């Protein structure tokens, strides 16, 4: 009689407790819906309990990326203890709807154990005009990453180009400000570039001995410019024809020092 009493007490206290500690899981989409299409990107929440003092990092490592043979985990947003119950772990993530090649499964793989997953009866709408054995998941992920890599690549190329141009200008600036020959050449180059009137041409002609040394192989056009200046430089004033004649020959040698 006493043994029977102990057995009854065990059944009342121990057995219900073991059932209450059985791990359960529940999954829902956010916002809640039951109709999904292949290739859809959807947010969802997975709840697993009871997990007292759960190691969230370890829990995340043991999560299976497949849910219900319908959803595949693309990105986990958060893994945290529920604010309503300390024994419940909530996983919020981004999922993609897989091809509906096989029927749905209600098993959830946790640490190698299959547990029952409570979830709505989802209706999966197949994608139209998809080729045989076409894997939607790979297409979606690859396009997403390809776009991201393309944008990052373009930004990187633009940054490198700007940096290279800046360093080149800085190097040239330092060189031009330290090298007397470069400074002299730069000064005459600017005079050649800006020359437009009689005073400019006469100044350049008067300084020809200084800038000619920077010309490696003077062309006959220089002598034409000099002869024209000899003809007009002592005139009291120049006509438009005189100015145009000088300008015509000077324009041929204008870019010599650039």
Buried (B, 14 or more C-beta within 10 A) or exposed (E): EEEEEEEEEEEEEEEEEEEEEEBBBBBBBEEEEEEBBBBBEBEBBBBBBBBEEBEBEEBEEEBEEBBBBBBBBBEBEEBEBBEEEBBBBBBBBBBBBBBBEEEBBBBBBBEEEEBEBEBEEBEBEEBEEBEEEEEBBEBBBEEEEEEEEEEEEEEEEEEEEEEEEEEEEEEEEEEEEEEEEBEBBBBBBEBBEEBEEBEBBBEBBEEBEEBEEBBEEEEEBBEBBBEBBEEBBEEEEBEEEBBEBBBEBBEBBBEBBE
